[in-house]
Amino acid sequence: MLTGMVDNHKNRIDSLPATSDCVCDIGERQALMQSERKFRMLFHNVGDAIFLWELRPGEAPVLIEANEVAARRLGYRLGDMPGMTLTDISPMALDELAVTVGRLVSQKHGTFESAYRTCDGIMAPVEISSHVFKLGEKTVMLSVARDIATRKAEEVKLTEMYHREKSLREALEAEIGKRVDFTRALVHELKTPLTPLIASGEALLEILEGEDELRLAGNIFRGAMNLERRINDLLDFARGEMGVLKVRCQPLGIAPLLLDVAAEVSPQFDRKNQSLELEIDDNIPLVLADQDRLRQVLLNLLNNAAKFTARGGEITLGARIDGRMLQLSVADTGRGMSPEEQAHIFKPYYRVEDEAGPNDGMGIGLTLCKMLVNLQGGDIWFESEKGRGSTFYFTLPLADKME
Ligand code: ADP
């Protein structure tokens, strides 16, 4: 194109009338020469390699002119370049080149990624933007080639990172899958002997009459039930970690459920001489919750309250409306938690051994509670003070407030 412009200038100069004012003629020539110098400087100093090719039917494009950037990048002397053919620097085979050039001729312009071969045979990735036009009798193609080596290297790095991340993720998923399978098998193995144990314990409680026998049978029954609950928690926790833990929410009356749960845990509180108070607002509308999962959360929180509260302590189970949500709470007057403990208690496997007594938990109860509450559309949080007790709160959506 530049050659064209220079030629055009020449044409214009040549075509100036010979009779025109001599001063004006010289001035105009000087202006044109200045303009040519300016364009030539721009041509050789832009950031991209520029090539002007002559297109001849049935032949490979022949280079008319290139800029200094092109010569430098390809490693040729600028003066040696005119006359080279596109096959000298393009990695494309002749027939592929013919198709590409043919397309450019019919579309007049186009941008695509390719590569140029340097004089040392190294492939340099480029983005080529080409325009085809007439220059006098000739059909020419002006190609501007942008060096995209850095971009390509980044793309390659990114692709490598993506594949590495993908294979790591797949390995992790396979590991988690194996763990869930193992946990499921373990749960099955553990629960199989537990079922007759629970049934027999329950039957013994009905048959036996002596105080000592009843106490022993009660221990067996409660121990087996407790074990079953922990096994179920373990499986649910593994499911939650895999993201396959499900809840089925439906409108639910809360007061009867709370009374039922309180009745279930009261023997445990009695044994430690702890009191269990219920503070339930009147006329609580239906909540949207999964009954079994809600029961599981409440039992976990109440069991913790009993476990971490000394004999004679007080536990309060509360329910009140808070805007569009029902807020449930389990408060105890137990050992409470230090700020350091508080920072970790929703993390899996976190448990604190206390000087007051051994902690036989697995440290997954609260993590599971959080998973289950969140799955039911609520939040869970707590307030606690070391030595003074803790209150755990969680919310559930009210059924009639849901759109
Ligand atoms: P675990 O199943 O072992 O009880 P949790 O996830 O339920 O595990 O609880 C984790 C830790 O949080 C417990 O080991 C205990 O240190 C602390 N914690 C939970 N509930 C209470 C509570 N009501 N009072 C004091 N500490 C508690």
Residues whose N, C-alpha, C, O or C-beta is under 5 A from the ligand:
A	BS01	ADP	N304 A305 F308 G334 G336 M337 I345 Y350 R351 V352 G361 M362 G363 I364 G365 L366 T367 S390
